[in-house]
Amino acid sequence: MAVNEHRPTVADIKFQVKEGSSLSSATFIFGDEDHTLGNALRHVLMQNKEVEFCGYSVPHPSEPKMNLRLQTTGRPALELLKEGLRDLRDLCNILEDRVEREIPDAEDEES
């Protein structure tokens, strides 16, 4: 291995749930994720009126994981996490459609 060669660490786990004091709170650990998913997912979850608190952290840049803490008004935290992930996916699909519609392909311009 060269002196400046960097080999990213691979997470031991892909996903883990650390339950809180009730079903309405939990910490979710996402392996091989970082601020990209953490901040977007936190933003989407905070739009939900049933979310009391949502925050995320990346413990250290060399650790391949992101922790997301979620507390709800009563619904199970895992249920709202799944809903938030679906909402984020839908937003990404809408953005992709708009970009594809508004930005012509380079091949189309050459014709």
C-alpha positions, -999 to +999 in steps of 0.1 A: +000+000+000+014+034-010+018+061+016-010+082+003-033+054-007-067+055+010-089+025+014-123+034+028-135+013+057-166-008+051-192-008+079-198-040+099-235-035+098-258-020+072-286-010+095-293-013+132-320-001+156-313+009+192-346+012+208-354+040+232-375+040+264-406+034+242-415+026+206-418+063+199-380+069+202-351+051+188-316+056+174-310+042+139-275+034+127-269+034+090-237+017+078-218+032+049-238+065+051-228+100+059-240+136+060-255+132+025-283+109+037-283+122+073-291+158+066-316+152+038-335+126+059-334+148+090-349+176+070-377+155+055-385+139+089-387+173+106-415+184+082-437+157+098-459+171+126-456+138+144-419+142+149-408+158+181-371+155+176-348+143+149-310+147+147-281+129+132-244+126+137-215+111+119-193+100+149-160+103+130-151+107+093-132+074+094-162+055+108-185+044+080-217+051+098-244+077+105-266+078+136-301+092+134-321+098+166-359+101+162-385+109+188-422+110+178-455+122+194-467+086+198-463+066+166-435+041+164-403+057+154-395+029+129-428+035+112-420+072+108-385+065+096-398+043+068-423+070+059-396+096+058-374+074+036-403+070+012-409+107+012-372+114+005-372+089-024-403+106-039-386+140-036-355+126-054-376+111-081-394+145-087-361+163-088-347+138-113-377+141-135-375+179-135-337+179-143-342+155-172-371+176-186-354+210-182-318+201-192-316+188-227-292+160-235-260+169-252-268+144-280-301+163-287-283+196-291-259+181-317-287+169-340 
